[in-house]
Amino acid sequence: MLRKGGRIVYSTCTFNPIEDEAVVAAAVARHIKQVKILDVSKEVSPHLKYRPGLTSWKVFHRGKGKKGGPEYYKNFDEVDDWRKKIVKETMFTSTYTDFNNDGRSKDLHDDPLGLKNCMRFYP
């Protein structure tokens, strides 16, 4: 519904990358030929404190009773099958950055989607 050349702003009130950069990454990856993340840092007031978007993060699952305790995961392949009901592949940065089939590096700090252009504003 956005016309060509238009802008979409996605804003949350959390610093959780699963609700921030992971959502942006999923949307951009789905429409990679039509959408890109712009660097608008020069359009922001110099009085606002912010940091660039994250390009890698871990996903936490608190565990469940005797099945397993709390666990942090770097990529979806590490997630136990029983936890995959809650922990989804789209929560991980590696879902969008692991392009080793075409010769790209699997470095978690690669940023093919431009997630560094996201902005994390601080109070």
Contacts in CASP RR format, 6 or more apart in sequence:
PFRMAT RR
TARGET T0000
AUTHOR 0000-0000-0000
METHOD contacts of the structure
MODEL  1
MLRKGGRIVYSTCTFNPIEDEAVVAAAVARHIKQVKILDVSKEVSPHLKY
RPGLTSWKVFHRGKGKKGGPEYYKNFDEVDDWRKKIVKETMFTSTYTDFN
NDGRSKDLHDDPLGLKNCMRFYP
2 8 0 8 1.000
7 38 0 8 1.000
8 35 0 8 1.000
10 23 0 8 1.000
10 24 0 8 1.000
10 27 0 8 1.000
12 19 0 8 1.000
12 20 0 8 1.000
14 20 0 8 1.000
15 120 0 8 1.000
17 54 0 8 1.000
17 57 0 8 1.000
17 93 0 8 1.000
18 57 0 8 1.000
18 59 0 8 1.000
18 91 0 8 1.000
20 53 0 8 1.000
20 54 0 8 1.000
20 118 0 8 1.000
20 120 0 8 1.000
21 53 0 8 1.000
21 54 0 8 1.000
21 55 0 8 1.000
21 57 0 8 1.000
21 93 0 8 1.000
21 115 0 8 1.000
21 118 0 8 1.000
22 57 0 8 1.000
22 90 0 8 1.000
22 91 0 8 1.000
22 92 0 8 1.000
22 93 0 8 1.000
24 37 0 8 1.000
24 113 0 8 1.000
24 115 0 8 1.000
24 118 0 8 1.000
25 90 0 8 1.000
25 93 0 8 1.000
25 95 0 8 1.000
25 96 0 8 1.000
25 113 0 8 1.000
25 115 0 8 1.000
26 90 0 8 1.000
26 96 0 8 1.000
27 35 0 8 1.000
28 35 0 8 1.000
28 36 0 8 1.000
28 37 0 8 1.000
28 96 0 8 1.000
28 113 0 8 1.000
28 114 0 8 1.000
29 95 0 8 1.000
29 96 0 8 1.000
29 113 0 8 1.000
32 113 0 8 1.000
36 114 0 8 1.000
37 113 0 8 1.000
37 114 0 8 1.000
37 115 0 8 1.000
37 117 0 8 1.000
37 118 0 8 1.000
38 117 0 8 1.000
39 117 0 8 1.000
40 117 0 8 1.000
40 119 0 8 1.000
41 50 0 8 1.000
41 117 0 8 1.000
41 119 0 8 1.000
44 50 0 8 1.000
44 119 0 8 1.000
48 121 0 8 1.000
49 121 0 8 1.000
49 122 0 8 1.000
50 119 0 8 1.000
50 120 0 8 1.000
50 121 0 8 1.000
50 122 0 8 1.000
51 119 0 8 1.000
51 120 0 8 1.000
51 122 0 8 1.000
52 116 0 8 1.000
52 117 0 8 1.000
52 118 0 8 1.000
52 119 0 8 1.000
52 120 0 8 1.000
53 115 0 8 1.000
53 116 0 8 1.000
53 117 0 8 1.000
53 118 0 8 1.000
53 119 0 8 1.000
53 120 0 8 1.000
54 93 0 8 1.000
54 115 0 8 1.000
54 118 0 8 1.000
54 120 0 8 1.000
55 93 0 8 1.000
55 97 0 8 1.000
55 108 0 8 1.000
55 109 0 8 1.000
55 110 0 8 1.000
55 111 0 8 1.000
55 115 0 8 1.000
55 116 0 8 1.000
56 74 0 8 1.000
56 93 0 8 1.000
56 94 0 8 1.000
56 97 0 8 1.000
56 108 0 8 1.000
56 109 0 8 1.000
57 93 0 8 1.000
58 72 0 8 1.000
58 73 0 8 1.000
58 74 0 8 1.000
59 72 0 8 1.000
59 73 0 8 1.000
59 79 0 8 1.000
59 87 0 8 1.000
59 91 0 8 1.000
59 92 0 8 1.000
60 70 0 8 1.000
60 71 0 8 1.000
60 72 0 8 1.000
60 73 0 8 1.000
61 70 0 8 1.000
61 71 0 8 1.000
61 73 0 8 1.000
61 79 0 8 1.000
61 83 0 8 1.000
61 86 0 8 1.000
61 87 0 8 1.000
62 69 0 8 1.000
62 70 0 8 1.000
63 69 0 8 1.000
63 70 0 8 1.000
63 71 0 8 1.000
63 83 0 8 1.000
64 82 0 8 1.000
67 82 0 8 1.000
71 80 0 8 1.000
71 83 0 8 1.000
73 79 0 8 1.000
73 87 0 8 1.000
73 92 0 8 1.000
74 92 0 8 1.000
74 94 0 8 1.000
74 108 0 8 1.000
75 92 0 8 1.000
75 94 0 8 1.000
75 95 0 8 1.000
75 98 0 8 1.000
76 87 0 8 1.000
76 88 0 8 1.000
76 89 0 8 1.000
76 91 0 8 1.000
76 92 0 8 1.000
76 94 0 8 1.000
76 95 0 8 1.000
79 87 0 8 1.000
89 95 0 8 1.000
93 108 0 8 1.000
93 115 0 8 1.000
94 106 0 8 1.000
94 108 0 8 1.000
96 112 0 8 1.000
96 113 0 8 1.000
97 106 0 8 1.000
97 107 0 8 1.000
97 108 0 8 1.000
97 110 0 8 1.000
97 111 0 8 1.000
97 112 0 8 1.000
97 113 0 8 1.000
98 106 0 8 1.000
99 106 0 8 1.000
99 112 0 8 1.000
100 106 0 8 1.000
104 110 0 8 1.000
104 112 0 8 1.000
END
